[in-house]
């Protein structure tokens, strides 16, 4: 409400604004007139516009003459009042004043004008001013008067004023006045308003509009001008349309509008009969079927019960047999009249040759429709038609007689029978009306048909007779009536069922084979309770059982006898009646060879089975597949029947065709109660199956804990051996991971250390099968032996290692950690073996188990795991062992540590691991060799490079022979000796003793010279090696005996002045020094010599020593240094 109130106030505000705008517009119009007047005066004066000029004075004079006698020369009669006028002023305004010559008259009559209109007009003539009022009618009259007297400026001024006042409520009248006055601007404005607001304008506003004007509006409003004219009832506009479209009038008047309607439909709908007559006379189609539905005007008139229009259309030749589209029912006008109870029109249609037998989409004729609706007058009119066909059926195969019966109108039904209606009238499935009546539970209709000669033995396509249906639906009295009328009691339908079968079956809510769905109408007979055991069905069954000649053992196509069917449907009363009447209870089925007892058990019907057993059925009868009732009862899980059968002597240890005992079958089906019943009646819990396996073994192999525990609990042998593999139940339970079964077996005396044919104990099996919970269970049993080995010599722990099961291995170690240290015949424990096989995963596995990573092999070498890994070159294993805490400084039998071995084998990565792990770089082996000695001796430059980077390494360490690494390098004569020397010199930082002597007094240079390694000799000399040093045997590289290429290279390589040597004898000739034999030094090789070996005349300029004068040198140096380049 608040929103509505707000909207109203907003509209009021806008209306006020619009009113103000209109007032301003009128004022502007007046102002414009003043300006135009001034402009005209100015134009006349040719630019001289002073107030005293002639033209302005003339205009003022004319204004002052209005309604004045001054200079008046004519009288103006205005609505009875005489106003003085002036011919000159009137003539100057131009205008047509209604007289031939203004100069010839003395009085001008304007008496027909309203006074105020005439006054405004005359005032404008004199003053060029007009007072435009808000009153629209006044302005209209002034405009009309201006048009009448051809005062164009005044008309235009009024026109503009009216344009400002035009709106939705007055636009139609203004349009008409504008047209009369020739006010084109106003006419266009009003027409635009009409077109814009067409739907908001009251249609009554157009009632007085002239036809031509309205025709023009209609043409601009819609493309369907004729339809609009007809709907407005404007016959004059219709006439103008017909004249304008004379050349194609038939085409035009039959056009359909946007709704699919023709003009004639609108004329009839609006009760414009005269217009309708005109349209028909000009060729309009009186049928005019719709494009989508094919409904004619007659159909549509009847649908709205417009009998007047229907009569008009029929009288003008409309088709009385036109049919609508299939989607809309394919109906004729007669169908509609019959359905809507339009008797007058129905009779008119019949008398106009309408087809009374026409069928709609449902197959219904008008007679079907009228009977179904109960319109008696129309029914009688149709029956009176000579051509009526009473045998026609609708799509549901219903005749008119059936519909009359459904309507409970026996009088009409009798009339139809008397008129020739067939009382059988079978449908396409050969169901007669009697079948339908029984199916629809319409007893009165059924009795009517029987009394009127309907066939009581007629069979439909499914072979069903009326007696079948009466029995099926438990109509006892109707069944008796049919029997009394001669119906056959043993007749069979297509499924071999007799009426007795149907009586036993009862109405289960399903349609009989071949019987179509039939609309059921409420009848006067109450619906009975359905079901195979209701009293009504029992009544019918008893009547049929007692009927003479009935076959009590007839079989239907499902091989059911009446007794079998009664048991199937749990109709105990009927079954008892059948047994008492002599029905065969031992009959065998055609397929499977099942007796009724077998069948009852198969469908798990304990009640039927007990009924038959109590009635004396055999307990030992076998099926076609050689199954006993007991086995069937077990497989179908009918415990009570099992109890009864066992109590009556059935064998509980019998086998089925698959070799399964009754007990096994019951346990497989989880029938503990049934199994207990069988055990109670002495079923063997240790029986063998067809494969020669005890039930307990078989249950465990199938991982069936339920069966296993049942058998154990009922005394099955827990240590029995299987024929294959000699397995005990505990072995199998451990293999299958059945923890509960293992526990139960152990509780009942199972042997925990029993070994099968391959020597495996249950613990071995559990480990191999990776069942940690079972392993744990077995480990905590008293008497479990962890040292037992299988046929391959493996303990349970070894088996766990082979399967790489960390959890199980840890479980075993948690019970006895010593099992991890068990050694093989070579003294190796599990970690040693894993390293020897380079099995990284197993090593990691053992490390995770926290085994001793420093345990030694129990042999002569006593190697630790780290030694084994280094020897193998297994870098990954070394890394894992070191990370696990392996002792990197442990020694072997030769006092070597892992670093010594790694350096010997050139394992740079392992060396790096060991060094980073804190290996002792100064450690020496039994020959007092450091790791660096071994690396150099084996020419492993990368290892050497890694070792010399460490500050802890001693480059001058001596071995047992007092040799340094330089001695080892020089004596080895390696190809990469120069590179090795470079590495040593690079990291020595001047600390490398280049002239160290070993136990024999040999320097590295002496060894290099001895093996003939020229380049190494030169490199050592350049590094500072003394070339004149002698060993303990008095030998040096400068001896006369050593003259040759290498000696010359050595002499030439001396880089700088050497430290002078000393001695008691000449180093060349070995003569002892004395007072007479003095010492001299070779200024080049620094040896101490006698004068003979170093004569004074042997001098050489030692330029490489930056000497300025020749120096005394020995013979050997002189020979080399004085030789030409």
NUDRENPA-45680 format. One record per residue (C-alpha): z, x, y negated; residue in one letter. Coordinates in steps of 0.25 Angstrom, whole numbers. Example, Ala and Ser with C-alpha at 12.3 -4.5 7.8 and 13.67 -1.06 7.14 Angstrom:
31,49,18,A $
29,55,4,S $
# end
This chain:
0,0,0,X $
3,11,-9,X $
-11,17,-7,X $
-17,4,-9,X $
-10,2,-23,X $
-14,16,-27,X $
-28,13,-24,X $
-28,0,-32,X $
-22,7,-44,X $
-33,18,-43,X $
-44,7,-43,X $
-38,1,-55,X $
-37,14,-62,X $
-52,16,-59,X $
-56,2,-64,X $
-49,5,-77,X $
-57,18,-78,X $
-70,11,-75,X $
-67,0,-86,X $
-64,11,-96,X $
-77,18,-93,X $
-85,5,-95,X $
-78,3,-108,X $
-82,17,-112,X $
-96,14,-107,X $
-98,2,-116,X $
-93,9,-128,X $
-102,20,-126,X $
-114,10,-125,X $
-110,4,-138,X $
-109,18,-144,X $
-123,21,-138,X $
-128,9,-145,X $
-123,14,-159,X $
-128,28,-156,X $
-142,22,-153,X $
-142,13,-165,X $
-138,25,-174,X $
-149,33,-167,X $
-159,22,-170,X $
-156,22,-184,X $
-156,37,-185,X $
-170,37,-178,X $
-175,27,-188,X $
-171,34,-200,X $
-178,47,-195,X $
-166,55,-196,X $
-160,49,-209,X $
-148,42,-204,X $
-139,41,-216,X $
-131,28,-217,X $
-139,23,-230,X $
-153,25,-223,X $
-161,13,-221,X $
-160,12,-205,X $
-144,12,-205,X $
-143,3,-216,X $
-153,-7,-209,X $
-145,-6,-196,X $
-132,-9,-204,X $
-139,-21,-211,X $
-144,-27,-198,X $
-130,-26,-192,X $
-124,-33,-205,X $
-134,-44,-203,X $
-128,-49,-190,X $
-123,-63,-191,X $
-126,-63,-206,X $
-135,-72,-214,X $
-140,-61,-222,X $
-155,-60,-221,X $
-154,-70,-209,X $
-167,-76,-206,X $
-165,-83,-192,X $
-154,-90,-186,X $
-149,-86,-172,X $
-142,-98,-163,X $
-132,-91,-154,X $
-125,-101,-145,X $
-124,-111,-157,X $
-121,-102,-168,X $
-131,-98,-178,X $
-131,-83,-181,X $
-140,-78,-193,X $
-151,-69,-188,X $
-162,-60,-194,X $
-176,-59,-188,X $
-178,-45,-192,X $
-165,-40,-184,X $
-169,-49,-172,X $
-184,-44,-172,X $
-179,-30,-174,X $
-172,-31,-161,X $
-184,-34,-154,X $
-180,-44,-143,X $
-186,-57,-138,X $
-178,-68,-146,X $
-184,-80,-139,X $
-194,-84,-150,X $
-208,-81,-152,X $
-207,-76,-166,X $
-193,-73,-172,X $
-199,-74,-186,X $
-203,-89,-184,X $
-189,-94,-180,X $
-177,-97,-188,X $
-167,-98,-177,X $
-165,-89,-164,X $
-158,-97,-153,X $
-149,-89,-144,X $
-141,-101,-140,X $
-141,-98,-125,X $
-134,-85,-126,X $
-119,-85,-126,X $
-114,-83,-140,X $
-107,-70,-137,X $
-119,-64,-130,X $
-129,-69,-141,X $
-119,-63,-152,X $
-119,-49,-145,X $
-134,-49,-144,X $
-136,-53,-159,X $
-125,-43,-163,X $
-133,-32,-155,X $
-146,-36,-162,X $
-140,-34,-176,X $
-130,-23,-173,X $
-135,-16,-161,X $
-121,-17,-155,X $
-116,-26,-143,X $
-102,-28,-139,X $
-102,-25,-124,X $
-90,-32,-118,X $
-83,-29,-104,X $
-88,-43,-101,X $
-100,-41,-92,X $
-105,-55,-93,X $
-106,-54,-108,X $
-114,-40,-106,X $
-123,-47,-96,X $
-126,-58,-105,X $
-129,-49,-117,X $
-138,-41,-108,X $
-146,-53,-103,X $
-147,-58,-117,X $
-152,-44,-122,X $
-163,-45,-110,X $
-167,-59,-114,X $
-169,-55,-129,X $
-175,-41,-125,X $
-164,-33,-132,X $
-166,-21,-123,X $
-156,-12,-130,X $
-145,-23,-129,X $
-148,-25,-115,X $
-147,-11,-111,X $
-134,-10,-118,X $
-129,-21,-110,X $
-135,-16,-98,X $
-127,-3,-99,X $
-114,-10,-102,X $
-116,-18,-89,X $
-119,-6,-81,X $
-105,-1,-85,X $
-99,-14,-81,X $
-107,-15,-67,X $
-98,-14,-55,X $
-98,-19,-40,X $
-93,-33,-44,X $
-104,-36,-55,X $
-116,-27,-51,X $
-123,-39,-44,X $
-123,-48,-56,X $
-126,-37,-65,X $
-138,-33,-56,X $
-143,-47,-57,X $
-141,-47,-73,X $
-147,-33,-74,X $
-159,-38,-66,X $
-161,-50,-75,X $
-160,-42,-88,X $
-168,-30,-83,X $
-156,-21,-85,X $
-161,-10,-76,X $
-150,0,-77,X $
-140,-11,-75,X $
-148,-16,-63,X $
-149,-2,-57,X $
-134,0,-59,X $
-130,-13,-53,X $
-140,-12,-41,X $
-133,2,-38,X $
-119,-4,-38,X $
-124,-15,-29,X $
-130,-5,-19,X $
-118,4,-20,X $
-107,-7,-18,X $
-115,-17,-10,X $
-105,-18,1,X $
-94,-21,-9,X $
-101,-32,-17,X $
-98,-46,-14,X $
-111,-52,-7,X $
-109,-65,-16,X $
-113,-57,-28,X $
-127,-57,-23,X $
-128,-72,-20,X $
-134,-74,-34,X $
-142,-62,-35,X $
-157,-66,-35,X $
-165,-63,-22,X $
-174,-52,-28,X $
-163,-45,-34,X $
-154,-46,-21,X $
-166,-42,-13,X $
-167,-29,-21,X $
-153,-26,-19,X $
-154,-29,-4,X $
-165,-19,-2,X $
-157,-8,-9,X $
-145,-12,-1,X $
-151,-11,13,X $
-164,-9,21,X $
-161,-22,28,X $
-163,-31,16,X $
-167,-43,24,X $
-154,-42,33,X $
-145,-41,20,X $
-152,-53,14,X $
-150,-61,26,X $
-136,-57,28,X $
-134,-62,13,X $
-141,-75,16,X $
-151,-72,5,X $
-163,-79,9,X $
-170,-77,-4,X $
-169,-62,-2,X $
-174,-64,13,X $
-186,-71,7,X $
-189,-59,-3,X $
-187,-49,9,X $
-197,-57,17,X $
-207,-57,5,X $
-206,-42,3,X $
-208,-39,18,X $
-219,-49,20,X $
-228,-39,27,X $
-218,-35,38,X $
-208,-47,37,X $
-206,-48,53,X $
-203,-34,54,X $
-193,-34,43,X $
-185,-47,47,X $
-183,-41,61,X $
-177,-28,56,X $
-163,-25,61,X $
-153,-19,51,X $
-143,-8,53,X $
-135,-17,62,X $
-146,-21,71,X $
-147,-35,65,X $
-160,-43,61,X $
-160,-52,49,X $
-160,-64,57,X $
-147,-61,64,X $
-141,-59,50,X $
-146,-73,46,X $
-141,-80,58,X $
-128,-73,57,X $
-126,-77,43,X $
-131,-91,46,X $
-143,-90,37,X $
-152,-99,45,X $
-162,-101,34,X $
-164,-86,33,X $
-165,-85,48,X $
-176,-95,48,X $
-183,-87,38,X $
-182,-74,46,X $
-186,-81,59,X $
-198,-87,51,X $
-202,-74,47,X $
-202,-68,61,X $
-188,-63,63,X $
-185,-61,78,X $
-175,-71,83,X $
-171,-62,94,X $
-170,-49,87,X $
-163,-41,99,X $
-153,-30,95,X $
-159,-16,99,X $
-146,-12,106,X $
-141,-24,113,X $
-154,-33,113,X $
-146,-45,108,X $
-154,-55,101,X $
-150,-63,90,X $
-147,-74,100,X $
-138,-66,108,X $
-130,-62,95,X $
-129,-76,90,X $
-123,-80,104,X $
-114,-69,104,X $
-108,-74,91,X $
-108,-88,96,X $
-118,-92,85,X $
-125,-104,92,X $
-132,-108,79,X $
-139,-95,78,X $
-142,-95,93,X $
-148,-109,91,X $
-156,-104,79,X $
-161,-92,87,X $
-165,-100,99,X $
-172,-110,91,X $
-180,-99,85,X $
-185,-93,98,X $
-174,-83,101,X $
-175,-77,115,X $
-164,-85,124,X $
-166,-75,135,X $
-165,-62,127,X $
-156,-52,135,X $
-147,-41,128,X $
-147,-27,132,X $
-140,-23,145,X $
-129,-16,137,X $
-125,-29,131,X $
-126,-37,144,X $
-140,-42,145,X $
-136,-55,141,X $
-144,-67,136,X $
-141,-77,126,X $
-137,-87,137,X $
-127,-77,143,X $
-120,-76,129,X $
-120,-91,127,X $
-114,-93,141,X $
-104,-82,138,X $
-99,-87,125,X $
-99,-102,129,X $
-111,-107,119,X $
-116,-119,127,X $
-125,-124,116,X $
-132,-111,115,X $
-132,-109,130,X $
-139,-123,132,X $
-149,-120,121,X $
-152,-106,128,X $
-154,-113,141,X $
-163,-124,135,X $
-171,-113,128,X $
-174,-107,142,X $
-163,-96,142,X $
-163,-89,156,X $
-150,-95,163,X $
-151,-84,174,X $
-152,-72,165,X $
-142,-61,169,X $
-135,-52,160,X $
-131,-37,162,X $
-120,-42,172,X $
-129,-51,179,X $
-123,-63,174,X $
-131,-76,170,X $
-127,-86,160,X $
-121,-94,171,X $
-112,-82,176,X $
-107,-81,161,X $
-104,-95,159,X $
-97,-97,172,X $
-89,-84,170,X $
-85,-89,156,X $
-82,-103,161,X $
-92,-110,151,X $
-95,-123,159,X $
-104,-129,149,X $
-113,-117,149,X $
-112,-116,164,X $
-117,-131,166,X $
-128,-128,156,X $
-133,-116,164,X $
-132,-123,178,X $
-140,-134,172,X $
-151,-124,169,X $
-162,-126,180,X $
-165,-111,182,X $
-150,-107,184,X $
-149,-97,196,X $
-135,-99,202,X $
-137,-87,212,X $
-137,-76,201,X $
-126,-65,202,X $
-121,-56,191,X $
-120,-41,193,X $
-107,-43,200,X $
-114,-52,210,X $
-106,-64,205,X $
-113,-78,206,X $
-110,-89,197,X $
-103,-96,208,X $
-93,-84,210,X $
-90,-84,195,X $
-87,-99,196,X $
-78,-96,208,X $
-71,-85,200,X $
-69,-95,189,X $
-62,-104,199,X $
-72,-115,195,X $
-74,-121,209,X $
-81,-133,202,X $
-91,-124,196,X $
-92,-116,209,X $
-95,-129,217,X $
-106,-133,206,X $
-112,-119,208,X $
-112,-120,223,X $
-118,-134,222,X $
-128,-128,213,X $
-132,-118,223,X $
-123,-106,221,X $
-122,-97,234,X $
-108,-97,239,X $
-110,-84,246,X $
-119,-76,235,X $
-117,-62,241,X $
-118,-51,231,X $
-126,-38,233,X $
-114,-33,243,X $
-115,-46,250,X $
-101,-51,245,X $
-102,-66,245,X $
-94,-75,235,X $
-84,-77,246,X $
-81,-62,247,X $
-79,-61,232,X $
-70,-73,232,X $
-61,-66,242,X $
-62,-53,235,X $
-58,-59,222,X $
-46,-67,229,X $
-52,-80,225,X $
-48,-88,236,X $
-52,-102,230,X $
-66,-96,228,X $
-67,-91,243,X $
-63,-104,248,X $
-73,-111,239,X $
-84,-102,245,X $
-80,-104,259,X $
-80,-119,257,X $
-93,-119,251,X $
-100,-111,263,X $
-98,-96,259,X $
-100,-87,271,X $
-87,-83,277,X $
-93,-71,285,X $
-102,-65,274,X $
-101,-50,274,X $
-103,-42,262,X $
-110,-28,262,X $
-97,-22,267,X $
-97,-32,278,X $
-84,-39,272,X $
-83,-54,275,X $
-74,-64,267,X $
-64,-63,279,X $
-63,-48,277,X $
-60,-50,262,X $
-50,-61,265,X $
-43,-52,275,X $
-44,-40,266,X $
-37,-48,254,X $
-28,-56,263,X $
-32,-70,260,X $
-26,-76,273,X $
-30,-90,270,X $
-44,-86,266,X $
-46,-78,279,X $
-42,-90,287,X $
-52,-98,280,X $
-63,-88,282,X $
-59,-87,297,X $
-59,-102,298,X $
-72,-103,292,X $
-77,-94,303,X $
-76,-80,297,X $
-77,-69,308,X $
-64,-62,310,X $
-69,-48,316,X $
-80,-46,306,X $
-81,-32,301,X $
-85,-26,288,X $
-93,-14,285,X $
-81,-5,288,X $
-78,-12,301,X $
-66,-20,296,X $
-63,-34,301,X $
-55,-44,292,X $
-43,-40,300,X $
-45,-25,295,X $
-46,-31,281,X $
-33,-40,282,X $
-26,-27,286,X $
-32,-19,275,X $
-28,-29,265,X $
-33,-28,250,X $
-31,-14,246,X $
-38,-16,232,X $
-51,-10,237,X $
-64,-17,237,X $
-70,-20,251,X $
-83,-11,254,X $
-95,-18,247,X $
-87,-28,239,X $
-90,-27,224,X $
-80,-27,213,X $
-78,-42,209,X $
-72,-47,196,X $
-59,-54,201,X $
-54,-66,193,X $
-40,-72,193,X $
-40,-83,204,X $
-30,-93,207,X $
-26,-85,220,X $
-15,-75,217,X $
-18,-61,222,X $
-10,-56,234,X $
-3,-43,236,X $
-12,-33,242,X $
-9,-23,253,X $
-11,-21,268,X $
3,-26,272,X $
4,-39,263,X $
7,-52,269,X $
-6,-58,266,X $
-14,-47,273,X $
-5,-48,285,X $
-7,-63,285,X $
-22,-61,286,X $
-21,-50,296,X $
-13,-59,305,X $
-23,-71,304,X $
-34,-62,308,X $
-26,-55,319,X $
-23,-69,325,X $
-38,-74,323,X $
-45,-76,336,X $
-55,-64,340,X $
-50,-54,330,X $
-52,-39,334,X $
-38,-32,332,X $
-44,-18,335,X $
-57,-19,327,X $
-60,-5,320,X $
-65,-4,306,X $
-74,8,302,X $
-62,16,299,X $
-58,14,313,X $
-46,6,310,X $
-41,-6,319,X $
-33,-17,312,X $
-21,-11,318,X $
-24,3,313,X $
-27,-3,299,X $
-14,-10,299,X $
-7,2,302,X $
-15,10,292,X $
-11,0,281,X $
3,-1,286,X $
2,-16,289,X $
13,-16,300,X $
13,-31,301,X $
-2,-32,304,X $
-1,-20,313,X $
10,-27,321,X $
2,-39,322,X $
-10,-31,327,X $
-2,-24,338,X $
4,-37,342,X $
-10,-43,343,X $
-15,-32,352,X $
-21,-22,342,X $
-24,-8,349,X $
-14,2,344,X $
-19,14,352,X $
-34,13,347,X $
-40,27,344,X $
-48,30,331,X $
-63,33,333,X $
-61,46,325,X $
-50,56,329,X $
-45,47,340,X $
-33,43,333,X $
-24,32,338,X $
-17,23,328,X $
-5,31,329,X $
-13,44,326,X $
-19,37,314,X $
-5,32,309,X $
0,46,309,X $
-12,52,303,X $
-10,43,291,X $
5,46,291,X $
8,32,293,X $
22,33,300,X $
24,19,300,X $
11,16,308,X $
14,27,317,X $
28,22,320,X $
22,8,322,X $
12,13,332,X $
22,21,340,X $
32,9,340,X $
20,1,345,X $
18,11,357,X $
7,20,352,X $
5,33,360,X $
13,45,355,X $
4,55,363,X $
-10,50,359,X $
-19,61,354,X $
-29,60,343,X $
-44,65,345,X $
-39,78,340,X $
-28,79,350,X $
-17,77,340,X $
-4,69,344,X $
3,59,336,X $
14,69,334,X $
5,80,328,X $
-2,70,319,X $
12,65,315,X $
16,79,311,X $
3,82,304,X $
4,69,296,X $
18,72,293,X $
24,59,299,X $
38,64,303,X $
43,50,308,X $
32,49,317,X $
34,63,322,X $
49,59,325,X $
44,47,333,X $
34,54,341,X $
43,65,345,X $
54,55,348,X $
44,48,357,X $
40,61,365,X $
29,68,357,X $
28,83,360,X $
33,91,348,X $
27,104,353,X $
12,99,354,X $
1,107,347,X $
-10,102,338,X $
-25,106,340,X $
-22,118,331,X $
-11,123,340,X $
0,119,330,X $
13,113,335,X $
19,101,330,X $
30,108,324,X $
20,118,316,X $
12,106,311,X $
25,99,306,X $
30,112,299,X $
16,115,293,X $
16,101,287,X $
31,104,282,X $
36,93,290,X $
50,99,292,X $
56,86,297,X $
45,84,307,X $
46,98,312,X $
61,96,314,X $
58,84,322,X $
49,92,330,X $
59,103,332,X $
69,92,336,X $
60,88,347,X $
59,102,352,X $
46,108,345,X $
45,123,347,X $
48,131,334,X $
42,144,341,X $
30,138,347,X $
17,146,346,X $
5,141,338,X $
-9,141,343,X $
-10,156,338,X $
2,160,347,X $
11,162,335,X $
25,156,333,X $
26,145,323,X $
36,154,315,X $
26,165,314,X $
15,156,310,X $
23,149,300,X $
26,162,293,X $
12,167,294,X $
8,155,286,X $
19,157,276,X $
25,144,280,X $
40,146,276,X $
43,132,279,X $
38,132,294,X $
44,146,296,X $
58,142,291,X $
58,129,299,X $
54,137,312,X $
65,148,309,X $
75,137,306,X $
72,130,319,X $
74,142,328,X $
60,149,328,X $
61,164,333,X $
62,173,321,X $
58,186,328,X $
47,181,336,X $
35,190,336,X $
21,186,333,X $
10,189,344,X $
2,196,334,X $
9,207,327,X $
22,205,333,X $
27,200,319,X $
41,192,318,X $
42,180,309,X $
49,190,299,X $
37,199,298,X $
28,187,295,X $
37,181,285,X $
38,195,278,X $
23,196,278,X $
21,182,272,X $
32,183,261,X $
41,172,267,X $
54,176,261,X $
61,163,265,X $
56,165,279,X $
60,179,280,X $
74,176,276,X $
75,164,286,X $
70,173,297,X $
80,184,294,X $
91,174,294,X $
87,169,307,X $
87,183,314,X $
73,189,311,X $
72,204,314,X $
70,211,301,X $
65,224,307,X $
56,219,317,X $
43,226,318,X $
29,220,321,X $
18,227,329,X $
15,236,317,X $
29,240,315,X $
31,232,302,X $
45,226,300,X $
46,213,291,X $
49,222,280,X $
36,230,281,X $
29,217,281,X $
36,212,269,X $
33,225,262,X $
18,225,266,X $
17,210,262,X $
24,213,248,X $
34,203,249,X $
46,209,241,X $
55,197,243,X $
54,198,258,X $
56,213,257,X $
68,211,249,X $
73,201,259,X $
71,210,271,X $
77,223,264,X $
90,216,262,X $
91,212,277,X $
101,219,285,X $
95,228,295,X $
81,230,288,X $
76,244,292,X $
68,251,281,X $
64,263,289,X $
56,255,300,X $
41,260,299,X $
29,252,303,X $
18,257,312,X $
12,265,300,X $
26,272,298,X $
29,264,285,X $
42,259,281,X $
44,247,273,X $
45,255,260,X $
32,263,264,X $
25,250,266,X $
30,245,252,X $
24,258,246,X $
11,256,253,X $
10,242,247,X $
15,248,234,X $
25,237,232,X $
35,242,222,X $
44,230,223,X $
45,231,238,X $
46,246,238,X $
58,245,228,X $
65,234,236,X $
64,244,248,X $
69,255,240,X $
81,247,234,X $
86,245,248,X $
84,259,253,X $
78,270,243,X $
77,280,254,X $
65,274,260,X $
57,279,248,X $
60,294,253,X $
55,292,267,X $
46,304,270,X $
34,305,279,X $
31,316,290,X $
27,325,278,X $
40,324,271,X $
34,315,260,X $
40,303,254,X $
33,291,249,X $
31,297,235,X $
26,310,241,X $
16,302,249,X $
11,294,238,X $
8,307,229,X $
1,314,241,X $
-8,302,242,X $
-10,302,227,X $
-5,287,227,X $
-2,285,212,X $
2,271,214,X $
12,274,225,X $
18,285,217,X $
20,276,206,X $
25,265,215,X $
36,275,221,X $
39,280,207,X $
42,266,203,X $
51,265,215,X $
59,277,209,X $
57,286,221,X $
61,301,220,X $
49,307,212,X $
55,321,215,X $
57,319,230,X $
51,331,238,X $
42,331,250,X $
50,335,262,X $
42,347,267,X $
41,362,264,X $
36,360,250,X $
46,350,245,X $
36,345,234,X $
40,334,224,X $
31,322,221,X $
27,329,208,X $
22,341,216,X $
14,333,225,X $
8,325,214,X $
4,338,206,X $
-1,345,219,X $
-10,332,221,X $
-14,333,206,X $
-10,318,205,X $
-8,318,190,X $
-4,303,189,X $
6,305,200,X $
12,317,193,X $
13,309,180,X $
20,297,187,X $
30,307,195,X $
33,314,182,X $
36,301,175,X $
45,297,186,X $
53,309,185,X $
47,320,194,X $
53,334,192,X $
42,342,186,X $
49,355,188,X $
52,353,203,X $
48,365,212,X $
41,366,225,X $
43,377,236,X $
36,387,228,X $
44,385,216,X $
32,378,209,X $
34,366,201,X $
24,355,198,X $
18,362,186,X $
15,374,194,X $
7,365,203,X $
0,358,192,X $
-4,371,185,X $
-10,376,198,X $
-18,364,201,X $
-23,363,186,X $
-17,349,184,X $
-17,349,169,X $
-12,335,168,X $
-1,337,178,X $
3,349,171,X $
4,342,158,X $
12,331,164,X $
22,341,170,X $
23,349,157,X $
26,336,149,X $
36,332,160,X $
43,345,157,X $
38,355,168,X $
44,369,167,X $
33,378,162,X $
41,390,165,X $
43,387,179,X $
38,397,189,X $
35,396,204,X $
39,405,215,X $
29,416,210,X $
35,414,196,X $
22,408,191,X $
23,398,180,X $
14,386,179,X $
6,393,169,X $
3,405,179,X $
-2,395,189,X $
-11,388,179,X $
-17,401,174,X $
-18,406,188,X $
-26,394,192,X $
-34,395,179,X $
-30,380,174,X $
-33,382,160,X $
-29,367,156,X $
-16,369,163,X $
-14,382,156,X $
-17,376,143,X $
-7,365,145,X $
4,375,149,X $
3,385,138,X $
4,374,128,X $
19,372,132,X $
28,381,124,X $
37,383,137,X $
26,390,145,X $
28,405,146,X $
14,412,145,X $
20,426,149,X $
28,421,161,X $
28,430,173,X $
26,427,187,X $
31,435,199,X $
21,446,196,X $
25,446,182,X $
12,441,178,X $
9,432,166,X $
-1,421,166,X $
-10,431,159,X $
-9,440,172,X $
-13,427,180,X $
-24,424,171,X $
-30,438,171,X $
-28,440,186,X $
-35,427,189,X $
-49,431,183,X $
-51,416,180,X $
-64,411,174,X $
-56,404,163,X $
-46,416,161,X $
-51,417,146,X $
-48,403,144,X $
-35,404,150,X $
-31,416,142,X $
-36,409,129,X $
-26,397,133,X $
-15,407,135,X $
-17,415,122,X $
-19,402,114,X $
-6,396,117,X $
2,410,119,X $
3,412,104,X $
4,427,106,X $
15,426,117,X $
6,429,128,X $
9,443,134,X $
-6,448,136,X $
-1,462,141,X $
9,457,151,X $
11,465,163,X $
14,460,177,X $
22,467,188,X $
11,477,190,X $
10,480,175,X $
-4,473,175,X $
-8,465,162,X $
-17,453,162,X $
-28,462,156,X $
-27,471,169,X $
-28,459,178,X $
-40,454,170,X $
-46,468,170,X $
-43,469,185,X $
-51,456,189,X $
-62,460,179,X $
-61,448,170,X $
-67,455,158,X $
-66,443,148,X $
-51,441,151,X $
-49,456,149,X $
-56,455,136,X $
-48,443,132,X $
-35,449,136,X $
-38,462,128,X $
-41,453,116,X $
-28,446,118,X $
-21,459,117,X $
-20,465,131,X $
-18,480,131,X $
-29,486,138,X $
-22,499,141,X $
-10,494,148,X $
-8,500,162,X $
-1,493,174,X $
9,499,183,X $
-1,506,191,X $
-6,513,178,X $
-19,505,177,X $
-25,498,165,X $
-38,492,162,X $
-42,505,153,X $
-42,514,165,X $
-54,523,167,X $
-56,516,181,X $
-58,503,174,X $
-69,507,165,X $
-80,497,164,X $
-85,484,156,X $
-71,477,156,X $
-64,489,151,X $
-74,491,140,X $
-73,476,136,X $
-57,477,136,X $
-58,490,127,X $
-68,483,118,X $
-59,470,117,X $
-47,477,112,X $
-45,469,99,X $
-34,477,92,X $
-25,489,92,X $
-17,489,104,X $
-3,493,106,X $
-3,508,111,X $
1,510,125,X $
11,521,129,X $
12,529,142,X $
16,543,148,X $
2,545,153,X $
-12,543,149,X $
-17,529,152,X $
-31,534,156,X $
-29,547,163,X $
-14,546,167,X $
-10,560,162,X $
4,560,157,X $
7,563,143,X $
14,576,138,X $
16,584,127,X $
2,590,128,X $
-4,577,133,X $
-1,568,122,X $
-3,552,121,X $
-15,546,114,X $
-18,531,112,X $
-31,525,112,X $
-32,518,99,X $
-40,507,105,X $
-34,504,119,X $
-20,509,115,X $
-19,517,128,X $
-10,530,128,X $
-20,541,133,X $
-21,556,134,X $
-30,564,124,X $
-40,565,135,X $
-41,551,137,X $
-40,548,123,X $
-47,560,116,X $
-47,562,101,X $
-62,562,100,X $
-63,548,105,X $
-61,540,93,X $
-67,526,89,X $
-67,518,76,X $
-59,506,80,X $
-65,496,71,X $
-59,484,78,X $
-45,489,75,X $
-49,491,60,X $
-48,506,62,X $
-54,515,51,X $
-56,528,59,X $
-59,531,73,X $
-47,530,83,X $
-44,538,96,X $
-47,530,108,X $
-48,532,123,X $
-60,536,131,X $
-62,521,136,X $
-60,515,123,X $
-69,525,116,X $
-80,523,126,X $
-80,508,123,X $
-77,508,108,X $
-88,519,105,X $
-99,512,113,X $
-110,506,105,X $
-110,491,104,X $
# end
